[in-house]
Amino acid sequence: MAKNGFLSGQIIPFAISLLIFLVVLLSLIFTIVGGIMYMTSGGNKEGAAKAKNTITYALVGLAVGLGAFLISKILFTFLGM
């Protein structure tokens, strides 16, 4: 495959890195939002449960984003991108 081709160039790795960055950024934002929701729940059990779910899902998203980052880096290394 040509070095200047679309698949072997810098466009695909950059796009994947950008998407992974956005996933990690959104996960961190939702973790902060969940923490604020938890602090302001004021003893309301439903509000606290919703906040805990938000934090849990944000951390799972963060783990998935970091896992995708590692897998993509390994793939790019093996494919020479």
Stockholm file with secondary structure:
# STOCKHOLM 1.0

chainA/1-81         MAKNGFLSGQIIPFAISLLIFLVVLLSLIFTIVGGIMYMTSGGNKEGAAKAKNTITYALVGLAVGLGAFLISKILFTFLGM
#=GR chainA/1-81 SS CCTTSTTTSSHHHHHHHHHHHHHHHHHHHHHHHHHHHHHTSTTCHHHHHHHHHHHHHHHHHHHHHHHHHHHHHHHHHHHTC
#=GC SS_cons        CCTTSTTTSSHHHHHHHHHHHHHHHHHHHHHHHHHHHHHTSTTCHHHHHHHHHHHHHHHHHHHHHHHHHHHHHHHHHHHTC
//
